[in-house]
Amino acid sequence: MSNTPLACTPHDHDHCVHQALAEADHLCARQGVRLTALRRRVLELVWQSHKPLGAYDILAILSEEDGRRAAPPTVYRALDFLLENRLVHRLASLNAFIGCNHPEHPHQGQFLICRNCHTAIEVQDPGINAAIGKAADQVGFRVEGETVEVVGLCTSCRKAA
């Protein structure tokens, strides 16, 4: 587990957002790609909470801010850029996006998703990757990508129940 604060525990979330944007600026500069104002804003919206955000949620927020309807292809292109550059993960079960805690290190996504509050916690366990790789090798399957999504209750929701 990293030293990133857990989403379901009290912490300075503004620091999370600030750190994520600073890392994105640095990573994009190092890779020679442009983090345009729209891409940066979409990333900021994704990081506004530790809850996965759908493309249409992002569209709605951008439309409110601009006072005009944002075009879906524009948001999807921004999200594609963020995915390609490892700045966000896509959670298929929720059809939503979550900020990547470690964009500088290529890795597969492993998430604990609270079924009650929808907070998503990114974890990194090499044992999970190894188990998937071993199982794939045994059947001659070549893994090209993986996202593990585990649904349950976070600490806060368990305490509240």
N, CA and C atoms as a LAMMPS dump frame, in Angstrom:
ITEM: TIMESTEP
0
ITEM: NUMBER OF ATOMS
483
ITEM: BOX BOUNDS ff ff ff
-5.0000000000000000e+02 5.0000000000000000e+02
-5.0000000000000000e+02 5.0000000000000000e+02
-5.0000000000000000e+02 5.0000000000000000e+02
ITEM: ATOMS id mol type element x y z
1 1 1 N 0.848 -1.181 0
2 1 2 C 0 0 0
3 1 3 C 0.891 1.24 0
4 2 1 N 0.452 2.256 -0.666
5 2 2 C 1.249 3.475 -0.781
6 2 3 C 1.031 4.368 0.428
7 3 1 N 1.71 5.511 0.405
8 3 2 C 1.521 6.473 1.479
9 3 3 C 0.428 7.478 1.125
10 4 1 N -0.309 7.232 0.051
11 4 2 C -1.434 8.067 -0.331
12 4 3 C -2.529 7.906 0.713
13 5 1 N -3.158 9.007 1.161
14 5 2 C -4.212 8.872 2.167
15 5 3 C -5.367 8.041 1.614
16 6 1 N -5.958 7.229 2.47
17 6 2 C -7.118 6.457 2.041
18 6 3 C -8.289 7.392 1.821
19 7 1 N -9.024 7.144 0.745
20 7 2 C -10.143 7.991 0.384
21 7 3 C -11.209 8.034 1.468
22 8 1 N -11.372 6.939 2.198
23 8 2 C -12.441 6.865 3.196
24 8 3 C -11.998 7.325 4.58
25 9 1 N -10.805 7.902 4.68
26 9 2 C -10.339 8.421 5.961
27 9 3 C -10.162 9.934 5.858
28 10 1 N -10.319 10.652 6.942
29 10 2 C -10.145 12.115 6.893
30 10 3 C -8.726 12.486 6.452
31 11 1 N -8.637 13.416 5.529
32 11 2 C -7.345 13.913 5.064
33 11 3 C -7.559 15.223 4.312
34 12 1 N -6.488 15.892 3.984
35 12 2 C -6.55 17.157 3.237
36 12 3 C -6.733 16.835 1.762
37 13 1 N -7.987 16.776 1.324
38 13 2 C -8.268 16.379 -0.052
39 13 3 C -7.772 17.431 -1.051
40 14 1 N -7.764 18.694 -0.676
41 14 2 C -7.231 19.722 -1.577
42 14 3 C -5.784 19.402 -1.932
43 15 1 N -5.055 18.829 -0.972
44 15 2 C -3.671 18.423 -1.236
45 15 3 C -3.632 17.319 -2.287
46 16 1 N -4.574 16.361 -2.211
47 16 2 C -4.66 15.283 -3.216
48 16 3 C -4.816 15.884 -4.617
49 17 1 N -5.755 16.809 -4.747
50 17 2 C -6.029 17.42 -6.046
51 17 3 C -4.814 18.193 -6.532
52 18 1 N -4.248 19.016 -5.66
53 18 2 C -3.081 19.82 -6.03
54 18 3 C -1.915 18.926 -6.459
55 19 1 N -1.671 17.873 -5.694
56 19 2 C -0.573 16.956 -6.007
57 19 3 C -0.824 16.245 -7.336
58 20 1 N -2.053 15.817 -7.581
59 20 2 C -2.391 15.116 -8.828
60 20 3 C -2.174 16.021 -10.041
61 21 1 N -2.574 17.278 -9.93
62 21 2 C -2.402 18.213 -11.043
63 21 3 C -0.923 18.535 -11.266
64 22 1 N -0.176 18.691 -10.19
65 22 2 C 1.262 18.957 -10.319
66 22 3 C 1.969 17.769 -10.976
67 23 1 N 1.623 16.546 -10.557
68 23 2 C 2.211 15.35 -11.159
69 23 3 C 1.84 15.249 -12.638
70 24 1 N 0.591 15.601 -12.963
71 24 2 C 0.149 15.56 -14.361
72 24 3 C 0.936 16.556 -15.203
73 25 1 N 1.118 17.764 -14.679
74 25 2 C 1.91 18.774 -15.403
75 25 3 C 3.322 18.253 -15.662
76 26 1 N 3.938 17.704 -14.634
77 26 2 C 5.312 17.198 -14.73
78 26 3 C 5.397 16.023 -15.715
79 27 1 N 4.485 15.07 -15.582
80 27 2 C 4.484 13.887 -16.439
81 27 3 C 4.281 14.258 -17.909
82 28 1 N 3.325 15.149 -18.173
83 28 2 C 3.054 15.555 -19.559
84 28 3 C 4.242 16.308 -20.153
85 29 1 N 4.86 17.17 -19.367
86 29 2 C 6.041 17.899 -19.85
87 29 3 C 7.171 16.924 -20.173
88 30 1 N 7.374 15.95 -19.299
89 30 2 C 8.435 14.963 -19.508
90 30 3 C 8.158 14.094 -20.741
91 31 1 N 6.895 13.792 -20.997
92 31 2 C 6.534 12.953 -22.142
93 31 3 C 6.342 13.754 -23.429
94 32 1 N 6.4 15.074 -23.313
95 32 2 C 6.259 15.915 -24.497
96 32 3 C 4.846 15.955 -25.053
97 33 1 N 3.845 15.819 -24.171
98 33 2 C 2.451 15.915 -24.591
99 33 3 C 1.809 17.113 -23.91
100 34 1 N 0.747 17.625 -24.516
101 34 2 C 0.117 18.849 -24.02
102 34 3 C -1.043 18.554 -23.08
103 35 1 N -0.946 19.062 -21.892
104 35 2 C -2.064 19.02 -20.961
105 35 3 C -2.814 20.341 -21.148
106 36 1 N -3.748 20.331 -22.098
107 36 2 C -4.496 21.545 -22.42
108 36 3 C -5.347 21.959 -21.226
109 37 1 N -5.892 23.158 -21.298
110 37 2 C -6.738 23.655 -20.21
111 37 3 C -7.933 22.732 -19.987
112 38 1 N -8.545 22.24 -21.059
113 38 2 C -9.693 21.345 -20.917
114 38 3 C -9.28 20.008 -20.302
115 39 1 N -8.202 19.439 -20.779
116 39 2 C -7.722 18.167 -20.219
117 39 3 C -7.418 18.315 -18.728
118 40 1 N -6.787 19.425 -18.385
119 40 2 C -6.435 19.681 -16.984
120 40 3 C -7.695 19.851 -16.139
121 41 1 N -8.691 20.553 -16.69
122 41 2 C -9.95 20.764 -15.96
123 41 3 C -10.691 19.443 -15.764
124 42 1 N -10.706 18.599 -16.794
125 42 2 C -11.358 17.292 -16.672
126 42 3 C -10.644 16.47 -15.604
127 43 1 N -9.32 16.487 -15.6
128 43 2 C -8.568 15.774 -14.573
129 43 3 C -8.898 16.323 -13.186
130 44 1 N -8.975 17.623 -13.074
131 44 2 C -9.316 18.244 -11.793
132 44 3 C -10.705 17.804 -11.328
133 45 1 N -11.663 17.738 -12.245
134 45 2 C -13.012 17.294 -11.887
135 45 3 C -13.008 15.838 -11.423
136 46 1 N -12.231 15.01 -12.12
137 46 2 C -12.138 13.6 -11.729
138 46 3 C -11.563 13.489 -10.314
139 47 1 N -10.629 14.362 -9.979
140 47 2 C -9.986 14.317 -8.662
141 47 3 C -10.776 15.052 -7.582
142 48 1 N -11.878 15.713 -7.918
143 48 2 C -12.61 16.492 -6.913
144 48 3 C -13.051 15.658 -5.718
145 49 1 N -13.256 14.389 -5.935
146 49 2 C -13.56 13.496 -4.814
147 49 3 C -12.925 12.156 -5.143
148 50 1 N -12.989 11.254 -4.225
149 50 2 C -12.448 9.924 -4.478
150 50 3 C -13.535 9.005 -5.008
151 51 1 N -14.599 9.603 -5.514
152 51 2 C -15.695 8.828 -6.093
153 51 3 C -15.563 8.892 -7.607
154 52 1 N -15.677 7.745 -8.261
155 52 2 C -15.57 7.73 -9.725
156 52 3 C -16.615 8.658 -10.357
157 53 1 N -16.215 9.294 -11.44
158 53 2 C -17.056 10.28 -12.112
159 53 3 C -17.264 9.85 -13.55
160 54 1 N -18.512 9.844 -13.992
161 54 2 C -18.831 9.466 -15.361
162 54 3 C -18.639 10.62 -16.329
163 55 1 N -18.502 10.295 -17.595
164 55 2 C -18.294 11.311 -18.628
165 55 3 C -19.453 12.315 -18.679
166 56 1 N -20.674 11.832 -18.512
167 56 2 C -21.81 12.748 -18.568
168 56 3 C -21.904 13.622 -17.322
169 57 1 N -21.383 13.147 -16.196
170 57 2 C -21.285 13.995 -15.005
171 57 3 C -20.308 15.142 -15.279
172 58 1 N -19.202 14.799 -15.917
173 58 2 C -18.201 15.815 -16.276
174 58 3 C -18.806 16.822 -17.248
175 59 1 N -19.528 16.313 -18.246
176 59 2 C -20.199 17.19 -19.215
177 59 3 C -21.136 18.174 -18.528
178 60 1 N -21.914 17.667 -17.591
179 60 2 C -22.874 18.52 -16.889
180 60 3 C -22.167 19.633 -16.122
181 61 1 N -21.073 19.301 -15.451
182 61 2 C -20.328 20.306 -14.678
183 61 3 C -19.725 21.353 -15.617
184 62 1 N -19.118 20.885 -16.713
185 62 2 C -18.516 21.825 -17.668
186 62 3 C -19.574 22.731 -18.288
187 63 1 N -20.742 22.184 -18.577
188 63 2 C -21.824 22.984 -19.161
189 63 3 C -22.304 24.043 -18.18
190 64 1 N -22.394 23.673 -16.898
191 64 2 C -22.783 24.635 -15.86
192 64 3 C -21.775 25.768 -15.76
193 65 1 N -20.495 25.41 -15.815
194 65 2 C -19.432 26.411 -15.678
195 65 3 C -19.397 27.374 -16.853
196 66 1 N -19.549 26.82 -18.061
197 66 2 C -19.435 27.637 -19.274
198 66 3 C -20.732 28.332 -19.65
199 67 1 N -21.845 27.815 -19.149
200 67 2 C -23.124 28.377 -19.544
201 67 3 C -23.534 27.936 -20.937
202 68 1 N -22.804 27.024 -21.516
203 68 2 C -23.169 26.464 -22.824
204 68 3 C -22.925 24.97 -22.792
205 69 1 N -23.56 24.278 -23.67
206 69 2 C -23.481 22.816 -23.697
207 69 3 C -22.111 22.366 -24.197
208 70 1 N -21.404 21.625 -23.364
209 70 2 C -20.126 21.041 -23.777
210 70 3 C -20.422 19.847 -24.677
211 71 1 N -19.586 19.61 -25.648
212 71 2 C -19.795 18.517 -26.602
213 71 3 C -19.23 17.209 -26.042
214 72 1 N -20.031 16.13 -26.068
215 72 2 C -19.534 14.843 -25.564
216 72 3 C -18.209 14.397 -26.192
217 73 1 N -18.008 14.529 -27.513
218 73 2 C -16.724 14.077 -28.067
219 73 3 C -15.52 14.803 -27.462
220 74 1 N -15.697 16.047 -27.099
221 74 2 C -14.609 16.822 -26.5
222 74 3 C -14.198 16.227 -25.157
223 75 1 N -15.186 15.888 -24.348
224 75 2 C -14.898 15.301 -23.036
225 75 3 C -14.307 13.909 -23.21
226 76 1 N -14.862 13.127 -24.138
227 76 2 C -14.325 11.78 -24.357
228 76 3 C -12.889 11.829 -24.876
229 77 1 N -12.563 12.786 -25.707
230 77 2 C -11.178 12.923 -26.175
231 77 3 C -10.254 13.287 -25.012
232 78 1 N -10.72 14.173 -24.143
233 78 2 C -9.919 14.538 -22.962
234 78 3 C -9.71 13.317 -22.066
235 79 1 N -10.761 12.543 -21.853
236 79 2 C -10.642 11.339 -21.021
237 79 3 C -9.726 10.31 -21.678
238 80 1 N -9.813 10.159 -23.001
239 80 2 C -8.921 9.244 -23.714
240 80 3 C -7.463 9.655 -23.521
241 81 1 N -7.197 10.95 -23.624
242 81 2 C -5.837 11.457 -23.399
243 81 3 C -5.365 11.119 -21.984
244 82 1 N -6.231 11.363 -21.001
245 82 2 C -5.866 11.101 -19.609
246 82 3 C -5.631 9.612 -19.367
247 83 1 N -6.425 8.762 -20.004
248 83 2 C -6.226 7.311 -19.906
249 83 3 C -4.911 6.895 -20.554
250 84 1 N -4.673 7.384 -21.767
251 84 2 C -3.453 7.026 -22.505
252 84 3 C -2.198 7.434 -21.757
253 85 1 N -2.288 8.509 -21.01
254 85 2 C -1.135 9.011 -20.277
255 85 3 C -1.146 8.595 -18.807
256 86 1 N -1.976 7.604 -18.489
257 86 2 C -2.019 6.967 -17.165
258 86 3 C -2.38 7.928 -16.028
259 87 1 N -3.116 8.976 -16.333
260 87 2 C -3.494 9.939 -15.307
261 87 3 C -4.811 9.574 -14.636
262 88 1 N -5.61 8.736 -15.299
263 88 2 C -6.862 8.243 -14.738
264 88 3 C -6.999 6.761 -15.054
265 89 1 N -7.888 6.114 -14.324
266 89 2 C -8.283 4.732 -14.592
267 89 3 C -9.765 4.749 -14.934
268 90 1 N -10.187 3.806 -15.75
269 90 2 C -11.61 3.631 -16.042
270 90 3 C -12.102 2.436 -15.247
271 91 1 N -13.185 2.637 -14.515
272 91 2 C -13.814 1.559 -13.776
273 91 3 C -15.012 1.089 -14.596
274 92 1 N -14.853 -0.049 -15.231
275 92 2 C -15.863 -0.553 -16.169
276 92 3 C -17.201 -0.796 -15.495
277 93 1 N -17.193 -1.349 -14.277
278 93 2 C -18.457 -1.681 -13.616
279 93 3 C -19.31 -0.441 -13.351
280 94 1 N -18.676 0.704 -13.228
281 94 2 C -19.389 1.952 -12.968
282 94 3 C -19.44 2.861 -14.188
283 95 1 N -18.758 2.464 -15.264
284 95 2 C -18.611 3.306 -16.448
285 95 3 C -18.199 4.716 -16.022
286 96 1 N -17.128 4.761 -15.231
287 96 2 C -16.688 6.025 -14.657
288 96 3 C -15.166 6.038 -14.553
289 97 1 N -14.638 7.198 -14.179
290 97 2 C -13.19 7.419 -14.145
291 97 3 C -12.776 7.867 -12.756
292 98 1 N -11.55 7.468 -12.396
293 98 2 C -10.981 7.82 -11.095
294 98 3 C -9.527 8.226 -11.319
295 99 1 N -9.059 9.2 -10.576
296 99 2 C -7.673 9.634 -10.71
297 99 3 C -6.694 8.546 -10.326
298 100 1 N -5.576 8.49 -11.032
299 100 2 C -4.536 7.506 -10.745
300 100 3 C -3.591 8.071 -9.693
301 101 1 N -3.367 7.291 -8.644
302 101 2 C -2.477 7.728 -7.559
303 101 3 C -1.006 7.709 -7.936
304 102 1 N -0.641 6.912 -8.943
305 102 2 C 0.766 6.744 -9.293
306 102 3 C 0.955 6.763 -10.808
307 103 1 N 0.681 7.894 -11.457
308 103 2 C 0.755 7.924 -12.919
309 103 3 C 2.173 7.769 -13.473
310 104 1 N 3.176 8.034 -12.636
311 104 2 C 4.556 7.943 -13.108
312 104 3 C 5.035 6.5 -13.229
313 105 1 N 4.285 5.56 -12.65
314 105 2 C 4.655 4.138 -12.686
315 105 3 C 3.574 3.353 -13.415
316 106 1 N 3.871 2.84 -14.605
317 106 2 C 2.866 2.027 -15.302
318 106 3 C 2.446 0.847 -14.418
319 107 1 N 1.146 0.649 -14.287
320 107 2 C 0.629 -0.429 -13.463
321 107 3 C -0.803 -0.75 -13.862
322 108 1 N -1.263 -1.879 -13.387
323 108 2 C -2.64 -2.279 -13.603
324 108 3 C -3.465 -1.79 -12.422
325 109 1 N -4.723 -1.48 -12.672
326 109 2 C -5.568 -0.946 -11.615
327 109 3 C -6.21 -2.014 -10.76
328 110 1 N -6.157 -1.796 -9.459
329 110 2 C -6.83 -2.643 -8.482
330 110 3 C -7.595 -1.702 -7.55
331 111 1 N -8.914 -1.903 -7.461
332 111 2 C -9.745 -0.951 -6.737
333 111 3 C -10.683 -1.625 -5.762
334 112 1 N -10.819 -1.011 -4.605
335 112 2 C -11.818 -1.385 -3.618
336 112 3 C -12.906 -0.321 -3.74
337 113 1 N -14.116 -0.731 -4.093
338 113 2 C -15.207 0.215 -4.355
339 113 3 C -16.311 0.005 -3.33
340 114 1 N -16.634 1.06 -2.588
341 114 2 C -17.681 0.974 -1.578
342 114 3 C -19.043 0.966 -2.261
343 115 1 N -19.837 -0.059 -1.981
344 115 2 C -21.15 -0.179 -2.613
345 115 3 C -22.144 0.836 -2.059
346 116 1 N -21.801 1.448 -0.924
347 116 2 C -22.708 2.4 -0.299
348 116 3 C -22.404 3.844 -0.723
349 117 1 N -21.189 4.304 -0.476
350 117 2 C -20.843 5.71 -0.763
351 117 3 C -20.124 5.878 -2.096
352 118 1 N -19.764 4.772 -2.738
353 118 2 C -19.105 4.741 -4.051
354 118 3 C -17.676 5.275 -4.062
355 119 1 N -17.088 5.43 -2.885
356 119 2 C -15.673 5.785 -2.826
357 119 3 C -14.866 4.651 -3.432
358 120 1 N -13.831 4.993 -4.185
359 120 2 C -12.943 3.981 -4.773
360 120 3 C -11.536 4.195 -4.237
361 121 1 N -10.932 3.112 -3.781
362 121 2 C -9.583 3.156 -3.232
363 121 3 C -8.68 2.341 -4.141
364 122 1 N -7.662 2.984 -4.698
365 122 2 C -6.701 2.26 -5.535
366 122 3 C -5.675 1.585 -4.643
367 123 1 N -5.465 0.306 -4.876
368 123 2 C -4.433 -0.445 -4.163
369 123 3 C -3.493 -1.054 -5.189
370 124 1 N -2.301 -1.37 -4.757
371 124 2 C -1.33 -2.018 -5.635
372 124 3 C -0.731 -3.199 -4.897
373 125 1 N -1.068 -4.379 -5.368
374 125 2 C -0.535 -5.588 -4.761
375 125 3 C 0.086 -6.438 -5.857
376 126 1 N 1.406 -6.528 -5.893
377 126 2 C 2.064 -7.322 -6.936
378 126 3 C 1.605 -8.784 -6.941
379 127 1 N 1.154 -9.28 -5.798
380 127 2 C 0.664 -10.652 -5.717
381 127 3 C -0.563 -10.875 -6.594
382 128 1 N -1.416 -9.854 -6.68
383 128 2 C -2.61 -9.959 -7.536
384 128 3 C -2.184 -10.039 -8.994
385 129 1 N -1.271 -9.16 -9.386
386 129 2 C -0.767 -9.198 -10.769
387 129 3 C -0.127 -10.538 -11.081
388 130 1 N 0.664 -11.055 -10.147
389 130 2 C 1.34 -12.341 -10.358
390 130 3 C 0.329 -13.475 -10.502
391 131 1 N -0.7 -13.472 -9.662
392 131 2 C -1.72 -14.532 -9.731
393 131 3 C -2.455 -14.492 -11.067
394 132 1 N -2.78 -13.301 -11.537
395 132 2 C -3.462 -13.18 -12.832
396 132 3 C -2.528 -13.639 -13.946
397 133 1 N -1.268 -13.212 -13.882
398 133 2 C -0.288 -13.621 -14.892
399 133 3 C -0.095 -15.124 -14.927
400 134 1 N -0.011 -15.734 -13.759
401 134 2 C 0.167 -17.187 -13.678
402 134 3 C -1.041 -17.919 -14.245
403 135 1 N -2.227 -17.496 -13.875
404 135 2 C -3.448 -18.134 -14.384
405 135 3 C -3.542 -17.981 -15.903
406 136 1 N -3.174 -16.806 -16.409
407 136 2 C -3.205 -16.574 -17.858
408 136 3 C -2.191 -17.463 -18.568
409 137 1 N -0.982 -17.548 -18.027
410 137 2 C 0.063 -18.398 -18.621
411 137 3 C -0.384 -19.855 -18.707
412 138 1 N -1.067 -20.323 -17.69
413 138 2 C -1.492 -21.724 -17.646
414 138 3 C -2.452 -22.09 -18.773
415 139 1 N -3.162 -21.09 -19.286
416 139 2 C -4.099 -21.37 -20.383
417 139 3 C -3.647 -20.735 -21.698
418 140 1 N -2.409 -20.245 -21.724
419 140 2 C -1.865 -19.663 -22.948
420 140 3 C -2.469 -18.327 -23.323
421 141 1 N -2.928 -17.599 -22.34
422 141 2 C -3.567 -16.303 -22.572
423 141 3 C -2.559 -15.188 -22.367
424 142 1 N -2.568 -14.203 -23.245
425 142 2 C -1.663 -13.051 -23.102
426 142 3 C -2.442 -11.862 -22.55
427 143 1 N -2.123 -11.445 -21.354
428 143 2 C -2.797 -10.316 -20.714
429 143 3 C -2.284 -9.02 -21.328
430 144 1 N -3.207 -8.18 -21.774
431 144 2 C -2.847 -6.869 -22.334
432 144 3 C -3.233 -5.732 -21.404
433 145 1 N -4.087 -6.018 -20.471
434 145 2 C -4.518 -5.017 -19.505
435 145 3 C -5.457 -5.66 -18.514
436 146 1 N -5.507 -5.095 -17.337
437 146 2 C -6.405 -5.636 -16.321
438 146 3 C -6.819 -4.54 -15.367
439 147 1 N -8.038 -4.619 -14.925
440 147 2 C -8.522 -3.764 -13.857
441 147 3 C -9.326 -4.656 -12.932
442 148 1 N -8.908 -4.738 -11.7
443 148 2 C -9.589 -5.559 -10.715
444 148 3 C -10.459 -4.63 -9.868
445 149 1 N -11.751 -4.933 -9.815
446 149 2 C -12.692 -4.12 -9.047
447 149 3 C -13.342 -4.997 -7.987
448 150 1 N -13.135 -4.644 -6.732
449 150 2 C -13.679 -5.396 -5.608
450 150 3 C -14.706 -4.502 -4.91
451 151 1 N -15.924 -5.008 -4.769
452 151 2 C -17.012 -4.231 -4.173
453 151 3 C -17.223 -4.674 -2.727
454 152 1 N -17.432 -3.712 -1.852
455 152 2 C -17.682 -3.998 -0.443
456 152 3 C -18.058 -2.725 0.285
457 153 1 N -17.735 -2.646 1.554
458 153 2 C -18.034 -1.462 2.358
459 153 3 C -16.744 -0.859 2.909
460 154 1 N -16.601 0.443 2.758
461 154 2 C -15.419 1.136 3.295
462 154 3 C -15.552 1.25 4.819
463 155 1 N -14.489 1.666 5.454
464 155 2 C -14.444 1.798 6.904
465 155 3 C -15.542 2.73 7.413
466 156 1 N -15.708 3.877 6.763
467 156 2 C -16.704 4.857 7.211
468 156 3 C -18.113 4.297 7.144
469 157 1 N -18.441 3.618 6.053
470 157 2 C -19.798 3.067 5.89
471 157 3 C -20.036 1.893 6.831
472 158 1 N -18.989 1.103 7.075
473 158 2 C -19.129 -0.002 8.025
474 158 3 C -19.396 0.528 9.432
475 159 1 N -18.697 1.6 9.803
476 159 2 C -18.887 2.182 11.146
477 159 3 C -20.27 2.797 11.272
478 160 1 N -20.769 3.376 10.189
479 160 2 C -22.078 4.046 10.213
480 160 3 C -23.235 3.051 10.24
481 161 1 N -22.984 1.832 9.797
482 161 2 C -24.068 0.821 9.695
483 161 3 C -24.498 0.292 11.035
